[in-house]
Amino acid sequence: MSARRVARLSSSAFVVGSLTLALIVAVLISGFASPSPDGLEHVARTVGFEHTAQAHPLGGGPFADYTVAALQSPAQSQVLVGVAGCAATFIAAWLLSLVVRRRR
């Protein structure tokens, strides 16, 4: 019996591949996002307490309601917000990995 060598994937290849896949999903799948209200909004309407909702202090932010006010196209807006979300998640995960490595 011969020992079979398993090719190892480098950390950087994994990160680049994962980020690429996430960006592809964000760009291609964002067009299929549901225009329906999210779960909390649906329950608020169904139960009857949606009138108690208050404006959020960041409700006028650059990505409010998953749109970019400066863009006229809703599709482009969704793609940009999806890419920005991927980038923010990637940066947060990278910073967390730096903190965890330093503690070891």
N, CA, C and O of each residue as an XYZ file, in Angstrom:
416
protein
N       0.837     -1.184      0.000
C       0.000      0.000      0.000
C       0.879      1.243      0.000
O       1.838      1.346      0.765
N       0.545      2.145     -0.838
C       1.322      3.377     -0.872
C       0.551      4.471     -0.144
O      -0.673      4.573     -0.227
N       1.306      5.266      0.558
C       0.680      6.382      1.267
C       0.332      7.460      0.250
O       1.167      7.871     -0.555
N      -0.869      7.892      0.301
C      -1.322      8.913     -0.637
C      -1.114     10.283     -0.020
O      -1.538     10.536      1.108
N      -0.470     11.151     -0.750
C      -0.233     12.510     -0.259
C      -1.445     13.382     -0.577
O      -1.979     13.365     -1.687
N      -1.842     14.109      0.389
C      -2.959     15.018      0.221
C      -2.401     16.425      0.089
O      -1.655     16.897      0.947
N      -2.768     17.078     -0.986
C      -2.300     18.450     -1.201
C      -2.960     19.367     -0.182
O      -4.171     19.313      0.028
N      -2.164     20.194      0.436
C      -2.690     21.148      1.419
C      -2.940     22.479      0.746
O      -2.170     22.925     -0.103
N      -4.010     23.088      1.136
C      -4.372     24.392      0.618
C      -3.763     25.447      1.534
O      -3.954     25.398      2.749
N      -3.043     26.387      0.968
C      -2.430     27.422      1.802
C      -3.498     28.350      2.361
O      -4.602     28.448      1.824
N      -3.155     29.016      3.432
C      -4.099     29.954      4.066
C      -4.500     31.064      3.114
O      -5.673     31.427      3.026
N      -3.523     31.599      2.405
C      -3.833     32.715      1.499
C      -4.716     32.251      0.341
O      -5.602     32.990     -0.089
N      -4.489     31.043     -0.167
C      -5.335     30.526     -1.246
C      -6.762     30.320     -0.745
O      -7.726     30.585     -1.465
N      -6.889     29.845      0.494
C      -8.217     29.652      1.077
C      -8.936     30.992      1.230
O     -10.113     31.107      0.890
N      -8.238     31.993      1.736
C      -8.843     33.310      1.948
C      -9.255     33.932      0.615
O     -10.366     34.443      0.481
N      -8.364     33.886     -0.358
C      -8.665     34.475     -1.666
C      -9.835     33.738     -2.319
O     -10.735     34.369     -2.874
N      -9.823     32.415     -2.256
C     -10.911     31.631     -2.833
C     -12.235     31.894     -2.148
O     -13.264     32.035     -2.809
N     -12.215     31.962     -0.817
C     -13.440     32.214     -0.055
C     -13.995     33.605     -0.341
O     -15.199     33.775     -0.532
N     -13.117     34.589     -0.368
C     -13.557     35.955     -0.641
C     -14.108     36.068     -2.058
O     -15.113     36.742     -2.284
N     -13.460     35.418     -3.001
C     -13.935     35.430     -4.384
C     -15.321     34.801     -4.478
O     -16.211     35.346     -5.129
N     -15.500     33.666     -3.833
C     -16.807     32.999     -3.849
C     -17.877     33.879     -3.204
O     -18.987     33.988     -3.725
N     -17.551     34.504     -2.083
C     -18.513     35.382     -1.406
C     -18.895     36.565     -2.296
O     -20.064     36.948     -2.356
N     -17.920     37.136     -2.980
C     -18.214     38.271     -3.860
C     -19.061     37.836     -5.054
O     -19.959     38.565     -5.475
N     -18.780     36.655     -5.599
C     -19.588     36.151     -6.717
C     -21.033     35.962     -6.267
O     -21.966     36.344     -6.973
N     -21.211     35.373     -5.093
C     -22.563     35.175     -4.568
C     -23.242     36.530     -4.331
O     -24.412     36.707     -4.668
N     -22.509     37.480     -3.754
C     -23.091     38.797     -3.477
C     -23.521     39.492     -4.766
O     -24.567     40.139     -4.804
N     -22.725     39.361     -5.812
C     -23.038     40.040     -7.068
C     -24.155     39.326     -7.826
O     -25.071     39.973     -8.333
N     -24.085     38.006     -7.906
C     -25.045     37.274     -8.724
C     -26.366     36.971     -8.011
O     -27.424     36.976     -8.640
N     -26.309     36.711     -6.721
C     -27.498     36.293     -5.995
C     -28.273     37.485     -5.427
O     -29.457     37.353     -5.117
N     -27.635     38.628     -5.286
C     -28.318     39.773     -4.669
C     -29.560     40.198     -5.448
O     -30.482     40.770     -4.867
N     -29.599     39.932     -6.726
C     -30.771     40.279     -7.530
C     -32.005     39.464     -7.175
O     -33.128     39.839     -7.512
N     -31.783     38.335     -6.484
C     -32.903     37.480     -6.101
C     -33.371     37.747     -4.670
O     -34.190     36.998     -4.136
N     -32.860     38.800     -4.052
C     -33.263     39.131     -2.685
C     -34.757     39.434     -2.658
O     -35.298     40.045     -3.580
N     -35.400     39.006     -1.608
C     -36.843     39.171     -1.506
C     -37.206     40.621     -1.195
O     -36.610     41.235     -0.310
N     -38.172     41.165     -1.914
C     -38.637     42.514     -1.602
C     -39.613     42.514     -0.420
O     -40.017     43.573      0.058
N     -39.984     41.323      0.045
C     -40.912     41.217      1.168
C     -40.244     41.692      2.453
O     -39.017     41.695      2.549
N     -41.043     42.094      3.440
C     -40.455     42.530      4.704
C     -39.755     41.377      5.412
O     -40.100     40.212      5.214
N     -38.776     41.711      6.232
C     -38.070     40.656      6.970
C     -38.993     40.086      8.054
O     -40.124     40.544      8.221
N     -38.502     39.096      8.776
C     -39.322     38.390      9.758
C     -39.913     39.289     10.823
O     -41.096     39.175     11.145
N     -39.104     40.186     11.378
C     -39.591     41.058     12.440
C     -40.666     42.011     11.922
O     -41.674     42.236     12.591
N     -40.453     42.567     10.736
C     -41.462     43.464     10.169
C     -42.769     42.709      9.895
O     -43.857     43.237     10.125
N     -42.652     41.481      9.408
C     -43.844     40.673      9.124
C     -44.624     40.381     10.413
O     -45.848     40.507     10.439
N     -43.922     39.994     11.470
C     -44.580     39.713     12.747
C     -45.216     40.981     13.296
O     -46.328     40.938     13.823
N     -44.522     42.114     13.177
C     -45.075     43.376     13.671
C     -46.383     43.715     12.962
O     -47.331     44.184     13.591
N     -46.431     43.476     11.652
C     -47.667     43.740     10.908
C     -48.755     42.747     11.286
O     -49.913     43.121     11.471
N     -48.373     41.475     11.398
C     -49.349     40.432     11.696
C     -49.946     40.604     13.088
O     -51.158     40.481     13.265
N     -49.106     40.886     14.066
C     -49.561     41.005     15.455
C     -50.173     42.377     15.708
O     -51.026     42.523     16.584
N     -49.743     43.385     14.945
C     -50.361     44.696     15.056
C     -49.599     45.710     15.882
O     -50.197     46.646     16.415
N     -48.289     45.545     16.001
C     -47.545     46.561     16.745
C     -46.553     47.315     15.870
O     -45.606     47.907     16.389
N     -46.749     47.307     14.561
C     -45.821     48.017     13.680
C     -45.900     49.532     13.875
O     -44.945     50.243     13.562
N     -47.011     50.028     14.380
C     -47.157     51.468     14.618
C     -46.251     51.971     15.746
O     -46.055     53.179     15.885
N     -45.696     51.059     16.553
C     -44.809     51.470     17.641
C     -43.363     51.614     17.191
O     -42.508     52.009     17.984
N     -43.076     51.301     15.938
C     -41.699     51.387     15.429
C     -41.218     52.837     15.452
O     -41.982     53.772     15.207
N     -39.942     52.992     15.749
C     -39.329     54.313     15.770
C     -38.187     54.342     14.773
O     -37.597     53.310     14.454
N     -37.884     55.524     14.287
C     -36.776     55.678     13.345
C     -35.461     55.371     14.058
O     -35.248     55.779     15.200
N     -34.601     54.660     13.377
C     -33.281     54.338     13.931
C     -32.348     55.513     13.675
O     -32.443     56.152     12.627
N     -31.437     55.815     14.619
C     -30.523     56.946     14.420
C     -29.680     56.816     13.148
O     -29.286     57.825     12.563
N     -29.400     55.581     12.715
C     -28.607     55.384     11.501
C     -29.483     55.092     10.286
O     -28.989     54.646      9.251
N     -30.779     55.345     10.417
C     -31.713     55.068      9.335
C     -31.449     55.860      8.071
O     -31.912     55.470      6.999
N     -30.742     56.929      8.161
C     -30.404     57.723      6.982
C     -28.991     57.472      6.508
O     -28.445     58.258      5.733
N     -28.384     56.370      6.971
C     -27.001     56.048      6.615
C     -26.839     55.707      5.143
O     -27.819     55.635      4.401
N     -25.600     55.498      4.727
C     -25.328     55.271      3.304
C     -25.929     53.982      2.750
O     -26.156     53.887      1.544
N     -26.192     52.987      3.598
C     -26.760     51.721      3.123
C     -28.117     51.434      3.749
O     -28.486     50.272      3.921
N     -28.859     52.476      4.089
C     -30.177     52.298      4.710
C     -31.086     51.509      3.780
O     -31.130     51.772      2.578
N     -31.805     50.550      4.330
C     -32.709     49.677      3.568
C     -31.980     48.948      2.438
O     -32.575     48.654      1.402
N     -30.722     48.665      2.632
C     -29.909     47.916      1.667
C     -29.879     48.580      0.299
O     -29.881     47.905     -0.731
N     -29.852     49.902      0.297
C     -29.768     50.649     -0.953
C     -28.720     51.743     -0.819
O     -28.300     52.091      0.285
N     -28.308     52.273     -1.954
C     -27.389     53.400     -1.996
C     -28.147     54.532     -2.681
O     -28.481     54.444     -3.862
N     -28.410     55.578     -1.937
C     -29.244     56.670     -2.448
C     -28.648     57.319     -3.702
O     -29.393     57.796     -4.558
N     -27.335     57.342     -3.819
C     -26.689     58.007     -4.948
C     -26.868     57.232     -6.255
O     -26.684     57.799     -7.331
N     -27.221     55.959     -6.181
C     -27.392     55.160     -7.389
C     -28.859     55.107     -7.788
O     -29.732     54.910     -6.943
N     -29.124     55.282     -9.061
C     -30.500     55.256     -9.564
C     -31.002     53.830     -9.779
O     -32.198     53.565     -9.661
N     -30.092     52.922    -10.092
C     -30.475     51.542    -10.402
C     -30.551     50.701     -9.125
O     -29.555     50.574     -8.413
N     -31.717     50.127     -8.826
C     -31.822     49.264     -7.644
C     -30.906     48.047     -7.722
O     -30.388     47.599     -6.700
N     -30.700     47.509     -8.923
C     -29.829     46.341     -9.082
C     -28.382     46.703     -8.742
O     -27.711     45.964     -8.021
N     -27.905     47.825     -9.251
C     -26.540     48.265     -8.944
C     -26.400     48.557     -7.450
O     -25.364     48.275     -6.847
N     -27.428     49.113     -6.874
C     -27.426     49.430     -5.453
C     -27.296     48.166     -4.615
O     -26.510     48.123     -3.669
N     -28.073     47.126     -4.964
C     -28.005     45.861     -4.235
C     -26.637     45.224     -4.357
O     -26.104     44.702     -3.378
N     -26.062     45.261     -5.551
C     -24.738     44.678     -5.763
C     -23.703     45.418     -4.924
O     -22.873     44.786     -4.271
N     -23.744     46.749     -4.934
C     -22.778     47.529     -4.171
C     -22.898     47.259     -2.676
O     -21.887     47.127     -1.987
N     -24.110     47.177     -2.178
C     -24.314     46.885     -0.759
C     -23.834     45.473     -0.432
O     -23.250     45.254      0.629
N     -24.069     44.515     -1.325
C     -23.589     43.148     -1.115
C     -22.071     43.076     -1.076
O     -21.503     42.393     -0.223
N     -21.419     43.766     -1.979
C     -19.952     43.792     -2.007
C     -19.409     44.485     -0.757
O     -18.429     44.029     -0.167
N     -20.043     45.579     -0.358
C     -19.605     46.285      0.853
C     -19.787     45.399      2.090
O     -18.946     45.411      2.989
N     -20.878     44.635      2.136
C     -21.102     43.716      3.245
C     -20.055     42.621      3.294
O     -19.569     42.270      4.368
N     -19.704     42.077      2.128
C     -18.643     41.057      2.064
C     -17.323     41.637      2.537
O     -16.604     41.004      3.311
N     -17.005     42.829      2.079
C     -15.744     43.463      2.472
C     -15.713     43.725      3.983
O     -14.699     43.474      4.635
N     -16.808     44.222      4.531
C     -16.854     44.500      5.969
C     -16.728     43.218      6.780
O     -16.033     43.191      7.796
N     -17.394     42.157      6.339
C     -17.304     40.873      7.037
C     -15.902     40.309      6.947
O     -15.380     39.788      7.933
N     -15.286     40.402      5.784
C     -13.916     39.916      5.598
C     -12.954     40.674      6.501
O     -12.112     40.061      7.157
N     -13.065     41.979      6.543
C     -12.171     42.792      7.377
C     -12.379     42.465      8.854
O     -11.408     42.353      9.602
N     -13.621     42.312      9.278
C     -13.894     41.970     10.683
C     -13.310     40.603     11.036
O     -12.728     40.437     12.108
N     -13.459     39.627     10.145
C     -12.906     38.296     10.399
C     -11.389     38.331     10.428
O     -10.767     37.657     11.250
N     -10.793     39.101      9.548
C      -9.330     39.221      9.509
C      -8.807     39.868     10.792
O      -7.821     39.405     11.365
N      -9.465     40.933     11.242
C      -9.045     41.583     12.485
C      -9.214     40.641     13.680
O      -8.359     40.600     14.565
N     -10.306     39.894     13.704
C     -10.514     38.925     14.771
C      -9.428     37.852     14.759
O      -8.962     37.431     15.818
N      -9.026     37.410     13.580
C      -7.959     36.399     13.503
C      -6.638     36.954     14.013
O      -5.850     36.221     14.610
N      -6.387     38.235     13.787
C      -5.161     38.849     14.321
C      -5.178     38.870     15.849
O      -4.164     38.589     16.490
N      -6.321     39.199     16.424
C      -6.451     39.231     17.881
C      -6.265     37.837     18.461
O      -5.563     37.664     19.458
N      -6.891     36.845     17.841
C      -6.785     35.472     18.340
C      -5.354     34.964     18.238
O      -4.873     34.296     19.153
N      -4.663     35.269     17.141
C      -3.255     34.831     16.984
C      -2.356     35.443     18.033
O      -1.462     34.775     18.553
N      -2.581     36.696     18.350
C      -1.720     37.372     19.340
C      -1.908     36.821     20.731
O      -0.974     36.833     21.533
N      -3.107     36.334     21.035
C      -3.361     35.780     22.371
C      -2.660     34.439     22.559
O      -2.342     34.066     23.688
N      -2.420     33.722     21.494
C      -1.748     32.428     21.593
C      -0.307     32.674     21.848
O       0.469     31.726     21.971
